[in-house]
Amino acid sequence: METGEGVIEGAGVTLIKPLTYMNRSGSVVWSQLRMNSAHSIVIHDDIDMAPGKLKIKAGGGAGGHKGILSIIETSGTRDFLRIKIGVGKDALIPVEDYVLMRFPPGEAALIKEVVSLAASAAACVISEGIAVAMNKFNKRLDTPDETQSGRRGND
């Protein structure tokens, strides 16, 4: 796991990037935070959202995301904030292979932009609250309306 600590708008923050398999990430997150769900933000990909879309969501289920399911099962709660980053999907490629593929150059730039936007959204949640952040950031960047991605290979 990789970790980092810092301050955003006067609030101490800890960033955790699990390096385990996604379906085991909950134990890593929990071991580091002993998760105070009211003060936790999980940023993750979402294949059911088009590339470039960002959504802030308070609580809820795993929605098929094995990493989120692992966090829910390990922590015993669904009550944590999520910032979801749309990555799309390809019906012809198994999900477990698709999510490990590299983005094509045009889409990679869009993903880089939305990841930066997700960081700004997290800072907004910390400084202005969840409701304000949701109003500002639950929108979609300029992308086609489909959820399909153009990923073709692992390189």
Secondary structure, 3 states (H helix, E strand, C coil): CEEEEEEECCEEEEEEECCCCHHHHHHHHHHHHCCCHHHCEEEEEECCCCCCEEEEEECCCCCCCHHHHHHHHHHCCCCCEEEEEECCECCCCCHHHHCCCCCCHHHHHHHHHHHHHHHHHHHHHHHHCHHHHHHHHCCECCCCCCCECCCCCCC
